[in-house]
Amino acid sequence: VQLVESGGGLAQPGGSLRLSCAASGFTFSLSTMSWARQAPGKEREFVASINWSGGSTNYADAVKGRFTISRDNAKNTVYLQMSSLRPEDTAVYYCKSNVYWGQGTQVTVSS
């Protein structure tokens, strides 16, 4: 199983970023996928999840209305569109499937 995140970087408050997670080694199209994040000195926390078809999504209250999770089963990829970014969104963002985690991608929100 391999999960490879990309798309992180530096964004200004109020800005946007789109994270991608390319998956391989398992049946992606049947798997619920999720994103989590871990800020310095804090525990890893749930951000969003999406079911196998994309028909059901869930979000943490902290990101609801600002972030959108989506997937492309033909490309074995899950996305996290992040808008209206805030400094408190700064964290390493991880892609997850079942018990497998990606290596993470750093998102920094700062002016």
C-alpha positions, 0 to 999 in steps of 0.5 A: 500500500502506498499513499503519496500526498502532494500540493502542500506549501505556503499560503496566505490567510484567506488563500487556497490550496489543493492537496492530492493523495495518489493511492496504490496497492489496494482497491481504491475504488472500494475504500473510504479515504480520509484526511487528517492533520497534525500541528506542531505540539498537537495530536493528529486530528481528523479533517475529512472523509469520503466514502467509496463512491464519493456520495458521502462526506464528513468534515471536522467542525473546524473546516466545515464550509471551507474544505472540500474532499473529493475523489477520482476513482479512475485516477486512484486519487483523493483531493482536499480543496482548502479555501479561506485558509487560516493560520490555525490550519498550519499542519502536516496533512496526511492521507489515510486509508484503513490503517495506512497513512501517507508520509504527509505534506506540510501546509503553512498559512502565514502572511 
